[in-house]
Amino acid sequence: MGLTNWAGNLTFGAARVHRPGSVDQVREVVAGAERVRVLGSGHSFNDIADTPADLVSVAGLAVEPRIDVEAGTVTVAGGVRYGELATFLDAEGFALHNLGSLPHISVAGAVATGTHGSGVASGNLATAVAGIELVTADGDLVRIGRGDADFPGSVVSLGALGVVVGVTLDVRPSYTIRQHIFERLPRTVLDERWDEIAAAGYSVSLFTGWAGDTVDQLWLKLADGEEPDGFGAVPARRQMHPIAAMSPVSCTEQGGVPGPWHRRLPHFKLEFTPSNGEELQTEFFVARQDAVEAFAAVERVRHLVTPVLQISEIRVVAADDLWLSPHYGRDSVALHFTWIRDEARVAPVVAALESALAHLAPRPHWGKVFHHAARPERLADFLALRDRLDPSRKFGNAFVERHLAAE
């Protein structure tokens, strides 16, 4: 069996897979290749990283993280996983502003796709980027920093501009988070008090199967000084997994026990591999003020959704100014769906969701299962940037051409 993604639903078609151990080796591979795509941790669920030509994994780049205390940044290799970086930072007394549900994902891959955590004041993980180091089509090493004209188009780039070998991220002093879980939030309360619930913690997640008159679980991740409000839901009396029937052994500690930021913000522990890849994922983003209408839209097709759904998660993400970001220019509510791993059954359900949400201008998560993506507002600017950095489309592939085609 060939190289697959984490979920196992895609086998890469690359003729050659390169695992360089240095930036110079990356430059040599890129300069000599006709077509190149980049592989991070493989946590995408579609063909965004696929290619019939050369596939470059950046997981082996041996670059030690470098903290610049005066600038308030850390510079890391693009392939480092967030969990490993977070452990290093916390030991040095520093932290990132947020983390995704899984600490297993790579920095460059998460940034390139606009992957996110949650919080009304927290932008996606790419908003922490202060600069990138990019190997472009000729094998040149280019540095693009915040404030440069090309920066907003170069961070969330879907791998279409080059190989990101280094990323500089903003850091802050380390902080403590407490995680509280509540069960059976009344469904009517979600609509009536949505704005309060979304802002009820440093990071907020709701898990639901879209059935019945309650939301299954409310996860509140609270900073020091914040007190939990369950909004009529019942405090959990045990450790919980987002899918209540599953063992919580892989989940980060709950029950309001204080802990370091990197041991509470993710839902899952770095030392475990949750779900073992036996799933597909889809995620759509709509404007945060349209959340209640979006919930109703999902419920109109829940008779299609529930037979193939494992669990759904609702989160919020702050707006940003990154051209291809799913959160460009608008505060967003994220509607995430974890499906059974059956592409034939899931595909028509995803199409039904896209149709149900169409009037709310949904944007997909670039790394997950979807059919259509609305034309990004700044696509023309991004394509002009790509024309300068990669005029021969060396870093293109079928995914990029489908979703970033010029009019």
N, C-alpha and C positions, 0 to 999 in steps of 0.2 A: 504493500500500500504506500502511496506517495505521501508527501508532506501535506498535512491538513491544518485547518484553523482549529482553535480551541474547541469549538462546538462540534467539529467533525462533519459539518454539513457541506464543507467545500474542500476539495482536493486541489491544491495549486497546480497549475499547468506549466510551471516554469521549466525551461530547458536546462537551466543551470541555477543552483542556489549557492550564493556566496556568503561566507561568514567571516568577514574581515575582523582582525583584532586591533586595527589602528586606523586613524583617519587617513593616513597616506595610502593604506590598502584600499579604503573606500574610494579615494580619488582615482586610483589606478583602475579599479573595476569600472567605475562610471565612465571614465575617459575612453575605455576600450569597448564599451558596450553600445549596441545600436538602440536597444530599448531596455529600460530599467524600472522596476518598482521596488518599494521598500517594505519589509516585514518587521513589525514591532513584536508584540507579545502574542499576536494571532487572535485577539479577542474581538475582532470584527466578524459579523455574521453574513457578509455579502462579499462580492468580488472586488472590493475597493483596492486590495493589495495584489490582486492576481495579475499574471502576465504570462504569455507564452515564451518569453525571452529570459532575461536575467532578473533574478530576485535576490535582493541584498538584505540580509538580516543584520541589524545594528546591535543585537543583544550582547555581542562579544566585545564591544569597544571598551578597552581598558583605560578609562579616564576617571581618576579619583575626583569626587565632588570638591569644589573649591568655594569656600565662603568668603565673600567680601563684606566684612563687618561694616565698613564705612558706607558702602553703597546699599547695604541691606539686601544682598542677593546671594544666590548660590548658583554655580555653573556645573552642569552635569552632562554626561554622555547621553545622547538621545535615547538609547536603548535601556537605560536604567529603569527599574520598576519603582512605582511610587512608594510601595511598602519599604523597600530597601533605602530609598532616599530619605523617607520620613524617619526611619530608625536612626540613620546617621545624623540628621538635623536635630532631632530631639536630644541626642546625646551631647550635642554642642550647644544646646539651649535655644534652638531656633525651631520655627514651624512654618508651614504653608497656610494659606488662608482657608483652604478647603481640600477635601479629598473625595474621590468617587466611592461608590459602593464597594468596589473591589480594589484592594491595594496591589493586585497582581499586574495591572496594566502598565505599559511603558509610558514614559513621559512624552516622547516624541509622537507616539501613536495617539495618545489621548488628546494632546494639544492639536494635532492635525485634523482631528474629527470634531472638535468642539465638545468633547466629553466633559461631564460636569459632576458636581456634588449637589448640595441643596442649600438654600438660604435666601431670604428676600434681599439681603445686602451682599450676597456672594455671586460674583460672575463665575462662568465656567472655568475649568482649570487653565485654559489658554490665557485668561486675563491676568494671570500671575507672571506671564512671560515678559521679560525685559529685553531679551535679545535671543537670536538664534544664529547658529553656525551651519551653513548650508553648502553642500557640495553640488555645484551646478553642472550643466551638461558637458562642459569641456573638462571637468575634473577640478575646476577652480574652487577654492574655499572662500565663501563670501560671508561676511558678518553683517547682520541687519539688526539694528537696535531700535528700541522705542524712541520715537521722535523722528526717525527716518521716514521719508515719504512712502517707501515700499512696505513699511512695517505692518500696517493693518491688513495687507493682502498676503503677507508671508507667513503668518502664524497658523491660522486655520487654513491650510492649503491643500488638503487631501493628498499630499505627496506629489502634487503635480508640478512643483517647482524645482525639486531636487531632493537630495538625501540630507535630512537633518541629523547632524552628528553631535551637535552640542546645543544645550538650551540653558539660558540664564533666567532664573526665577526669582521673584520677590520673596523675601522671607520676613518673618516677624518673630518676636520673642515667643518661646514655647508657652502653651496654655493648657488648661484643664477643661475637660468636658465630662458631663454626666448624662447618661442615656436612660430615659424612662420610656416604658412601653405601656400603652393602653389598648384595651380590646373593646370591640363592639361599639364604635362611635356611631350614634344615630345618623342615618343617611340624611335626614332633613337638616340636622345641625351642620353638616358639611356645607350645604348650600347657604344656609342662613348666616353662618359665621365664618365663611371661607377666608376672608381677609385676615381675621384674627388667628385662625388656625395656621395659615401659611406663615405668619410672623411669630408663632408661639415659641420658637427656639432658635438657637444659632443655626441649626439644620433640622428640617422637618420632612418626614416621609409618611405617607399613608399607603397601606397595602389593602387591596380589595379584590374580590373575585367577581365583582359587578353583579352579585346575586343577593336577594334579600333586602332588608331595610336597614342594614348596618354596614359600616366600613370595618373590615376585619381587624386592622391594627393601626394605631397611631404611634409613630416613633418620634420622640422629641430628644434632640441632642442639645443640651443646655450648657451655656457658659456659666462661669461663677457669677452668683447673684441672681440668676434666673430661677424662677419657681415653676414647676410643671402645672399645667392646666389641662385636664383630660377632656374638657368640653362635654361632659356627660358620659364619656367612655369609662370603662372599668380598669383600674390598674392591674396589670398582669401580675400574677402571683408566682410566676416561674420564668426562666429564660425562654425566649421565643425565637423561632425561625420565621422569616416572612411567610413561608408556607407552614401553617401551624402544625400540620401533621409530621413535619420533618424534624429531625434532631437539631437542636440549637448549638451543638458542639462547635460548629464552624463559625458561630456568630460572636461578635465583639460583646464585651460584658455589659450587662444592663442593670436594672434595679437601682439606678441613681448612684452607683458607686463611682466616685471621681477617678479619672484616669487621664493619661496624656492624650492629647488631641489625636494622634495617629492610631491610638488603640480604641477610639470611640467613634470618630467620624465615619470610617468605613463600616458597612454592615458585617463584613466578613474578615476573619483573621488571615494574615499573610501566610501562616503555616498550614492552612487548609486550602483545598481546591473545591469550592462549593459547587454542587450539582454535577461535578465531573463532566461538564459540557453537554449533558443530556437535555438540551433546550435550544430554542431559537428566541431571538429578542427583536422587538420592534419598539420604536419610541417616536412620538410626535410632540411637537411644541406649538402651542398657541399662545396668544397674548394672555398675560395673567388675569386681566380684567374679564376675559371671556371664559374663565375656568368653569363656572357653573353651567354655562351653555354647552361647553365641551363635555362635561359629565353627562348631561342629558343626551347629547348626540351619541356617546358611547352606549348608553343604556338602550337607545333605540335599536341597536344591532347586537345587544348582548346575547340574544338567542343564537347568534352565530359565534360570538366570542367565547362564551363559557365552555363549550365542548372541547376546545383546543387550548384553553388557558390554564397555566399553572398558577400565576399570580400577576397582579398589576400593581404598579407603584406610581404614586402621584407626588411630584416634587415641584419646587419653584427655583428659578434661576434668574439672576439679575441681568439686565441688558448690557451689551458691550458694543464696541465699534469695529470689530474684526469682520472683514468683508464677507467671508463665507460662513461665519458662525451662524448656527441655528437660532441664536439669541441676539442677532444684530439688530440694534435699534429698538428692542422691546423687551420688557420684563416678561418672562415666560412661565407657563405651567407645563410641566413635562408629564406626559401620559405614556407610561412604560408598560409593555406587555411581555411577559415571559411565557412563551408557548411550549407545547410539547414539540419534540423534534420530528415533525412530520410535514415536510415542505408542501406536499400536495394538498393537505388539508388546511394548512395555515395561509397559503397564498391568497385564496379567495376571501378569507376573513380580513386580511390586511387591506385588500382592495375595498372591501365594504367599509372598513374604518376610514380609509382615505376619503371615500365618497361622503360618509356621514359627517366628517369634519371639514369638508371642502369649503363651506361658507365662512370658516374661521381662519382661512389661510394657514393651514398646518405646515410646519417645516419638519422634515425627518431628521433623526440622528443619522449622520452620514455612514456610521459603521454598522447599522442594523438593517433588518429586513424591511424594505419598502419598495414601492413600484414607481412612484412619481415624486419629483421634487420641484416645487415652484422655482422659477428663475430668481436667483438671489439679486437683491437690489443693486449691488455693486459688481455684478458679474462682468460687465463690460470693462470695468477698471481692472478686475483680476485677470481677464484674458489679455489685456494690454501688458500687464506685468509678466504674464507667462510668455508672451511673444518676445519680450526682451530677454528673459532668463533662459527660456527653453524654446527657441524658435523652431527646432526640428521635432518637437513633441517627444523627446527621448523619454520623458517621465509620464507619458500618457498611457492609458489603457482603455478597455471597453467601458469600464465604470465612469471614468472621467469624461469620455466622449458622450456617453448617454446623458449625463446630468449637468455637464458644464458646456454644452454645445452652444455656439454663438447663434443668434437669431438669423 
